[in-house]
Amino acid sequence: MTCFVRDKESYASLFVILESFGSCSGLRVNHEKTEILVLGNSTLHEKDFNDHRVCEIIKILGVYFGYDEKQRNDLNFR
């Protein structure tokens, strides 16, 4: 699952919703595999995201995304 959030508050709201959904469905988020790529000119830091890992580059459906164009191109095209 890929989710986009705007700030710390929307991040917190997302996990409240996911926990609520999980209590109804039996599904849960694997927090050990959760990765975060901060987009834009944000001042968010890893401490703002509980135990989730903040990444420089992230893979979504087989495609790498990140700010480093050379690294991204190397991973996607080589």
N, C-alpha and C positions, 0 to 999 in steps of 0.2 A: 504494500500500500504506500502511496506517495501522498503526502499532505503538505500544503503550503500555509504558513501562518505569518501574520504581520508583525507580531511583537510578543513579549513575554506573557501578556494577558491572554492573547489568542492561543498561544502554546499551552498555557495552563487549562484553558477552556477545552481545547482539543482532547487533552488527556482525561478530563472529567467526563466528556462525552464517550470516549473510548472505554473507560472503566464502566460506565453505566451500560453501554452496549454489551460489554463483556459479561456483566452480571446476568443479563437476559439471555444471551446466546451461548455462553460457555466459551467464547473465543477470548483471546487476550493478546496484548501487545508483548512481543519479546523485547524487553528493554535492553538486553545484552546486545541485540542486533540493531537497535535503533541508531540511526546516523542523522546528523543535522548539518545542512549546508546553509550558512547564513547568507542571505541575498541582500544586495544593496549596500548603502552606506550606514550600516547598522553598528551600534556600539555594544551589541550583545556578546557575551563571553560564555565559555564553557560552564562556568559556575551558575549561569542563568538557566541551564537546561538540566537540572537535577543530575542524574547519573548517565545521561546520554552523551555520546561522543560527537564533538563538533569536527567536521571534516573539511579539508581544503578542496577535495574532489569527491564526487559521489556518483554511483552507478545506478541508473534507473532504466529498467527494461533493456539492459544490454548496452546502453549509451552512457558515456561518462559526461558529467557536467562539472564545471568549476571555472574559476577565474583565470587560471594559468593556461593560456591558449596553446602553448607548445606542448605541455603535459597532456592536455585534453586531446589534441590532435594525435599525439603519439599513441595514446591509449585507444582512441576510436578508429584510427586508420592504419595502424601497423600491427 
